[in-house]
């Protein structure tokens, strides 16, 4: 017999669009009406601090409050209806209205004056919990909950980063919380076993907002009645199963040790910008986390932090569709496999550990988040599938260590450092690198080949190591309405980048790289066709100490310095590659292409199209200008060449121009189509592809079609500078190149 206790009264305020999931019929049938209890709670609680101590080191949550949202004088309303099942379990419907949880500061015991920030959660929730004993060793429980009109706020020095209008639901049935021992463990150490056999949920964030008004506390108003500016909205739904084993003791002494196994049966993610979506659809995968430890411990510099470290994190992730703007078109399929574990690069050992500490950027006040991070990824692959054809980025490795900071800042100048409105992600002495062995096309065991160099226009290098300092600040609002505005100052030193390189690290290398880059008011938006990036103002100096062919230690061709100054440059990313193209000819149909001596190819509906438009502006000062310098015959100090001591060829004040009324809107354009498609090749070795040497056949490859054009490219002067002369001498006083348009089709295949 079913005897529901107060269920109809509870579910009355829950919206139909976010209905609770049904509990098991047998569980509902066990509810005993004779053993019910109704609780109405008005919670108004203030706690000075909640402290956790680990081997004498403390983590403190200070100024903890539970109160009504928007009114600290009132209590948070909580209703509970408790029924006892015939099996001795509890069935608990609940309803929380206008509940606010505030944690004013989170600090470590060695620096009470440094805080991770203030955290504010506003919760409106309704749900039901069913709990019963499990063989005398723990609990078995099921939970269904609906969340509506909720909010989470991270507050840093009076500035706020807000997840607003959070809604959604979660359903997790037959979960286990058990205290157990492993019979194979001779120590007999008990552990906590947590199992979620099927966890389903769907969450929406109506808007991600920003506030620089200290008077706004956990709210969304800007002080004048209008809503705060928005980065856009978010959606995430998932269907997973996961198991945790939690042992006492951390990496050393007290703490926690966790092992985890998670399977993703299905998930979808969307970022929404003015109604247009960037979507990852049909996500599946599995990952294993081994020996994750949590301690309060000192980092290598002696500062305490919440130490998170793991021995291994291995898994795979598949994304069935990547879409942007136009939901009817897909970029294709993305698949990743990764294995984070200890590794060695350049004679140094790396592990995976993260110390979470208070106070982010030292200039912005006592609050913020600082992570002393180290990571090690010895093995990973990325697969892109375009209309059923696959290209595999093989032998991906990545490593690094340094401090990464997170702050919510407001515009201004502090101690000579410029800050901007938004979420600031800072990098302090981050020494890292990555490398890609090469591409494989079609199969995991296909021959390793080049092809990553075809993406150099996007500043994607096959190998790169560096030291990074600087920041990205992500502000709210794009070109119109929602979106993201980026301001950045980045400085790469001690850099070494490969333009092309094989698996033996032989190729073309840029060594001794110093790269100083600045971005102002760059907007990122999702429009009806895809992703659009517009640079407000950008200037940079790329100083390459040595250009080498061979290894990183080979002889140098000389020093290269490239300065760039751009205003209003754009990049758009659209789904779909080249489509139907004429390779080697000029026709617009199969017949006209063949008549012109070309080959007609239909590269399918999927793929990627990237349109780059660089607007090079006339020089403003020594930094804001587009200039190319080649320096040779430098003097030496030991084995090191001294920059500025050689002969320099200087191509100065490069700019684009439309050639009409001084306008500059066309710029220097690169339209790039990326596909995986077959092309015609000549067999080099007997038996390869079923033919003799010299046989023409087709082979699958990484196909890049590029169209480069400009109306006018102006060069202010060409100069020569001898090291014994203080000023350069002009050898050409001006040059203009006009009406340039060239199309190329390049397909990278194995050499066989």
N, C-alpha and C positions, 0 to 999 in steps of 0.2 A: 504494500500500500504506500502511496506517495503522500507525505505530509510536509509540505513546504512551509517554512516558518518565516513569515514577514517578507517573502520574496517579492510579491506584487507591489508592496509599498515601497520597497527599496528600488525596484527597477523603473518606477514611474518617471523620474527625471532623466533617465538615460535616453539619448537620442536614438532613433531607429537606424540611422546610418552607421552607428557604431555599436551594434548589438553585441551583448555578451555571448560567448560561445557556450554551448550546452555541456553541463557536467554529465558524467555517466549516469544512466537511469538507476542503476543499482545503488549508487552513492546517494542519490536524492531519495530513494525509497527507504533508506535507513534513518532519515532524520526523525527524531522523536519529539513530537510536540509537547510532551509532558516535561521535557528537560530544557526549556528555553530560557534565554536571558536577553534582555534588551538594554543596551548601554548608549546613553547620549553623553558625549564628552565635549567639554569646551576647554581645549588645551592652551594654556598660556604659561610657558615655561622659559626660564632664563637660567643658564648654567655658565659660570665663569670660565671653566675650561674642562675639557675631556682629554686626558693624557694617556698615551701608550708608551711604555718603556721597554727598550730592547737592549740588554747588556749595558745598562746605565745611560743609554742615549734615549732622548725623548722626542715624540711627535705630539704636538699640542694643537687641539682644536679649541679656539678661544672665542668667547662671546657667542655661545650657541643659544639660539632662541627658537621657540615654536610659538606662533601667534597667528592672528588673522591677517590675510593678505591686505595690505594697505592701511591697517589700523592696529598698531602694536598694543593698544589698550584692550582689544578684544581677543578672545580665545579662538583657536582654530576648531571648527565644528567637525566632530567625528561621531558617526553613528555605527554601532555594531549590533547585530542580531545573532546570538549564539545558540545553536541547537546541538544536542548530543545525539549521535547516531546509535542504532541498536548494536553496532559492532564496537562501541566505545570510542568512536572518533568524534571530531568536532566539525560542524558545518557553520561557517561564519560569513554571512553577507556583511558588507561594510560600505560606508559612503563618507567620503571626505569632501568638505566644502570650504573653499577659501583658506586652505592650509598654507602657511609660509614657514619654511625652515631657513634660518640664517646662521651661517658660520662666519663670524667677523674676520677672523685671521686663522691661518694654519702655519705653524712655525716649528722649527727644529730647536732642540734645547741648547745648541751652541750659539745660536743667533736668534734670541727672542725678538730682536728688532728687525728681523727680516721675515716677510710673510709671503705665502703663495698668493694671497689675495682674499677677497670676500666672495662667498658663494651664497646665492639666494635661490631657493626653489619655491615656486608657487604651484600648488597642486590642487586639482579638482579631479577626484577619482571615485569610481564605484566598482565593486567587484564582489567576489565570493571565494572563500578559501575552505577547502575540505582537507582535514588533517586526521590521520590515524596512525597507530603504532605499527611498526614493521618488525615482526619476529623478535620483539624485545631488544632490538639493537639500534633503533632509531625511528624515523618517521617516514611515512609515505603521504604525499600531499598533492593536491591539484589547485591551480589558481587560474581564475579568469578575471580580467580587469579591463575597464575602459577609462581612458584618460581624456579630459577635455579642458579647453581654455586654461592651459597650464603654461608655465614659463620658467626658464632657467637663466640666471644672470651671473656672469663673472665680472666682478667689480675690482678695479685696479686704480688706486689714487683718485677716486671719484669718477673715473671713466668706466663705461659699462659696455660689455659685449653680451648681447641678449638673444636667446632662442625664444621667440615669441609665438604665442598661439599654438602650443604643442597639443596634439590630439592623437588618439590611436587606441589600439587594443592589444592585449597579450593573452595567450591561452597556452597553459603548460599543465599537462595532466600526468598523473602517476609518477611524479618526481620522487626521488629518494634522498634522504639525508640520514646516513648510517655511520655508526662508529664501528670500525672493523679492523681486522688484522689480516695480513697476507701469510698463508701457511708456508709459502716459499721463502719468507723473510725470517732468517734464523734469529734475528734480534727480537722478533715479536713486537716491534713498535706499532702501536695502533695508529690509525689514520682516519680522517673523515672522507667518506665516499659520497659524492653528490652526483646524481644522475638526472638528466632532463631528456627523456626518451623522444619527446617531440615538442619543440618549443616554436610556436607560431606567433607572429606579431606583425603589426603594421603601424607605422608612425609617420606623422606629418608635422613639419614645422612651418607655420604660416609665413613667418618672416624672420630673418636673421638681422638684428638691428644693432645700432651703435649709438651711444650717447657720450657727449663730452661735458654734460651739465651735471655738476656735483649735486644739485638739488633734486635730481631725478634718482630715486633709490628703488631699483628693481621694477621700474615702470616702463611704459613705452611712450609717454608724452614728452615733447621737447620743451615743455614749460609754457608754450603758447597755445596749447590745445591740439596741435597737429601731431600725427604719428612721427616717430623718429625715422630717419632714412633707413632703407633696407638693402641688404646684399642680395636678397632673393629668398626663395623658399626651398624646403627639402622634403623628400619623401623616401622612406625605407620600409620595405616589407621583407620578411624572411621566414623560412621554415627550416629549422636546424635540429640536430640532436647533439648533446654534448655531455661529457663525463669529466669530473674533477676528482683527483685524489690529493688531499691536503694533509701534509705531515707537519708535526711540530719541529722547529729548528730551521734556521735560515742557512745562508752561505757559511756563516760561522756563528756559533752560539745560538741565542734565541732568534725567533723569527718564524717564517712560514716557508714551506716548500710545496710547490703545486705541480702536478702533471695533468695534462688536458688532452682530450681527443675530441674534435668537433667535425661534424659532417654538415655541409650546407646542401640541402636538397633543392632549394630554390630561393632566390632573392632578387630584388629589383631596387635600384637606386635612381633617384631623379633630383637634379638641381633645376629649379624653376626661376626664370628671369622674365618678368612681365608676361607670364603665361607660356613662354617658350622653354622647352626642356632640353637639358643635357642628360641623357639616360643611359644607364648600364642595365641591360635586361637579360633575364635568364641566367643569373649567376649561380654556379654550382661549384663545389669543391670540397676539400678535406684538408685538415692540418693537425699536426701533432706538436705539442709543446712539452718539452722534457726538462725537469729540474728547474722550474722557475722559482726563484727565491726572492723573498721580500724581507728586508732588514732595515733598521735605522743604523746607518754605518757611515764612515768617513770616505770621501772620494780620494783620489791620489794626491790632491792638494791639501787634504786635511779638513775639509768642510763637510759637516754632516748633511745627509740627505736620505730620502726614502730610496733605498738601493733596490733596484729591480734588475735581476740578472738571470739569464737562462743558458743552459748548455746547448740546446738545439731547438730550432723552430723550423719544421719541414712541412711542406704542403703543396697543394696545387689549387688554382683558381681559374675557372672558365667563365667567360662572358659571351653569351650567345649573340648579343647584338649591342653595338655602340651606336647611339643615334644622337643627333644634335639639330634642334630646330625643326626640320622636316622629319616627322615621325614615320613617314612612309618609306624612308631610305635608311639603309644601314651602312656603316663603315665596314662591317665585316665582323669576324669572330676574333676575340683575343683570348689567349690561353697562357697561363704563367705556371711555372714550377720553380720552387725555391727551397733552399736549404741553408738557413742561418746556423753557423757553428763556428768554433774557433778556427782561425787561419793565420797565415804568415805572408806578409807582403813587404818587399824592399827590406828584408832582414828584421822586421818588427812583428811581434805577435799581437793579434787583435782578438777580442772576445765580444760578447754582446751584453752590455751592462749600461744602466741608466740611473743616475742619481738625481732625484727630483728635489729641488731646493727652493727656498724662498728668495724673493727679490730678483727680478729679471734683470733688465738693463740697469746698471748702477746709477745712471743719471736721472731715472724717472721716479725715484722714491723707493720706499721700503717694501712695496708690494710688487707682485709679478711672479712669474714662474721661470726658473732656470733649470735646465737639464744638462748635467755633465754626462755626455753620451759617448759611447764607443760601440761600433757595429762591425760585424764581420759576415760577409756573404760570399763563401768560396764557390758556390755553384748555383746557377739559375739559368733558365731558358725562357724566352718569350716567343710565342707563336702567333702569327697573324694570318688568318685565313680569309681569302678574298675570292668570292664565287667558287668556293671549293678547293682552291689552290692555296697551298701553305708556304710561307717563308718563316724560317726559324732563326731567331737571333740566339746563337749558340755560345756557350762558354762565358756567360755574363758573371762578372765578379765585382764586388764593391766592398770598400772598407773605409774606416775613418774614425776620428775621435775629436772632441772639442765641445764647447759650450753652446747650447741653443737656448735662446730666451724668448719668452712670450709675454707681451705687455699690451695693455689697452692704453693708447697714448692720445694726447691732443696736440694740435699744431702749435709750434713755438720753437724757441731756441734755448737750449740749456747747456751751459758751459761750452759754447761754440759748436754744439751738435744740433743739427736741424731735425725736428720731429714733426710728424704728420698725424692727422686724425685717422684712427683705425686700430686694427689689430696688428701689432708690430712683431715680426718674427726676426730675431737677431741672431747673428753668427759671430762667435768670438773664437779666433784661432782654431777653426775647424780644418784639420788636416785630413784629407781623404782622397779617394780616387775610385775609378772604375775602369773596366776593360771589357771588350767584347771580342771573342776569338774570331767571329765571322758569321756568315750566313750559311744555312742549309736550306735547300728548296725542295719541297715535296715530302721528304721523309727525314726522320731523326738521324738515319744512318747515311744520308746523302753526303757527297763530298763537301768538305768545308770550302767556302769560297769568299771572295770579297764582295763588296756591294754597299757596306755602310757608308763609304765615302760619298755615295750618291746623295746622302742627306746632309752634307756639310753646309749647304745653304741655310739649314735650320740650326746650325751650330751644334750638331750632334757629331761627336768625335768617336772613333772606335776605341780610343784609350785616352784617359785624362787623369792626372793627379795634381793636387793643388793645395794651397792654404787659403781659406776663405774668411773674410771679415766683412761685416756690413749688416744690412737689413732689407727686408721687404715689409712694407706697411700696406695692409689691405683695408681700404676705406670703403664705406657704403655708397652704392649708387654707381651706375655706369654712364654711358653716353646719354641715355634718357631713362629716367625712372630707376628701376632696380638694376643691379649689376655690381661690379667690383671696380674700384679705382685703386691703382697701384702706384706707390711712390717707393723708390728704392735707391740705395747707395751701396754698391758692392765693390770689393777690392780683392782680386785674386793675386796671390804672390806665389813664388816657387812653383809655378805651373809647368807641366810637361804634357803636351797634347799631341796625339797622332792624327795626321791627316789621312793616311792610309797605313795599315800595319798588318802583318801576317801573324800566324800563331807562334812564330819564333821572335816576335817583337822587332822584326825588320820592316822598315817602311820609310815614310817621310814624317819627321818629328819636328815639333815646335818646342824648344827647351828654354828654360829661364823665362817663362811667360809672366808678365805683370799686366793684369787686366783691370782697369779702373772704369766702372760703369755706373751711370746715373740715369734714373727714369723719373719723370715728373708727369703726373696726371694721365697715366696710361689707363685706359678703360677696357674692361673685359665684359662682353655681353653675349648672350645667346639670342640670336635673332631667328627669323622664320626659316632661314636656310642653313644655319649652323653657328659656328663660333666666330665672333668678330673681336679683334684686338686693335685698338687705336692708340698709338703713342702720342701723348701731348708734346713732350720735349724729351729728347734722349741724346746724351753725349757720352763718349767713351774713348779711352786710349788703350789700345792693345800693343804692348811693347814686347816683342819676341827677341830675346837676346841672341838666339842662334836657330837658324833653319838648317836641319841636318837630313841627309839622305843615308839610310842604312839603319844603324842603331841610335840610341840616345847619346852615345859617346862618339859617333862618327864626326868627321871634319865638318866645319860650319860653312855654309854659303854666305853667311853674314847676318846682320841684325835687320829686322823688319819692324817698323812702327806704323800702325794704322790708327788714325783718329777719325771718329765719325760724329757728325752733328746732324740730327734729324728732328723735324717738326711735322707732326701729323702723319707719320708713317703708319701703315696698316698691315694686318695679317688676318686673312679669313681662312677658316677650315671648314670644308663641306664634305658631306658623304658622297661617294661616287668618284671613280678615277677618270681615266682618259675616255672611257666609253669606246666609240667607234673612231678609229684613227687610221690615217694613211701613213705608213712608215716607208721612208725613202722616196716619197712622191708628194704630189700636191693636190690630189683629188679629194672631193667631198662625198664620193660614193665608191662602191666597190669597182664599178666599171671605169670611172674616171681615174681612180687611183691606179688601177692596172695599166691604163693607157699612158700614164705619166711615168711608168716604170716602178711604181711603188707596190707595197703589199698591204692589203686591207686587213685590219685586225679589229675584232669586237672583244674588248677586254672586260665586258660584263657590266653589271649594275653597281657592284660594290667597289671599294677602293677609297682612296683619300685624295682630295684636291686641296692644295694649299696655295693661296694667292698672296704674294708678298709685294708690297708697294713701299719703297723707301724714298722718302722725300729728303734729299740732302740740301740743307739750307746754306746760304752764304756765311762765311766766317764771321763770328762775333768777337772772339778773343782767342788767346793761344790754346785754350782747352776746347771751346765750342767751335770747331772747324773740322772739315773732312780733309785729311792729308795722308799721304803715303810717303814713308822714308825708307830707303835701303842704304845701309851703312856697311862698308867693308874696310879691310886693312886697318883694323883697330890695334892699338897697342895692347900688350899683355902685362898682367901682373900675376906671375906664376903661370898657372894653366888657364886663368880666367881672362877673357877679353874685356877691355874697359870701354863701356858704351860712351859715345861722344868723342872718341879720340880718332875716328877713322874718317874716310871720305864718304860723303852723303849725297845721294840723289834724292831730291825732294819734289814731289808732285803735290802742289799746294792749292788750297781753297777749291776743292771739287764740289760742285753743286749741280742739281738738276734744274731744268727750266722747261716750261711748255713752249717757249719760243713766241708767245703772243702776250703782249701787254705785261710782261714780267711775271705772269702767273706761274705757280709751281704746284700743280695738283696731280700731274700724271706720274712723275717720279721715275724711279728705276724699278721695273717690274719683273718679277719672276713668278710665273704660274706653273706649279709643279703638280703633276698627276702621278700618284703612286699606285701600282697594281702588282699582282703576282700573275704572270702570263708567260706563255711559251714564245720562243723566238727561233729563228733559223740559225744554226751553228754548223761549223765544219768539224767533223770528227778528226781528232789528232792521233788517237791510238787505235790499233786494230781491235775490233770486237766491242768497243764502247758504243752503246746505243744500237748494236746490231749491224754496224757497217764498218767498212774498211776506211783507213785514213783517206781524207779528202772527200768523204761522203757528206753531202748536205742533209741535215736532219733537223728536227725541232727538239728543243730542250726547254724545260720550265725555268724561269728566271725571275729576278726582282726587277720589275720594269718601272723606269722613271721617265716620264715625258716632261720636258721643261720648255717653256717659251719665255725668252728674255727680251725685253724691249725698253726703249726710252725715246722720248722726243728730242731732248737735248741734254747732253752732259758737258758741263762747262768746267774747264781747268784754268784756274787763275794764273798760274805760272809753273814752270819747271825750273828748278834751281840746283846748283851744285855747290857743295860746301867742303872746302879743304880744312883739315884739322888746324892748320896754322893761320887760318883766316877767321876773324871774329864773326863776320856776317856772310851768308850765302850769296852767290851771284846768280842772277836770272839768265837762263839761256833761251827760254821761251816765255814770252810775256802773256800769252793767252792761247787757249785752244778750245774748240767746240766740236763735239761729235754729235751728229744729228740723225734722227730717224733710223734707229737701230732696231732690228726685229729678227730674231733667229729662233728656230724651233729645233730641239734635239730629242731623239728617242734613244735611250740607253737601257740595255737589259743586261744585268749581271748574272752569268751562268758559270758553273764549274769549268775549269780548263781540263778538257779530257780529249 
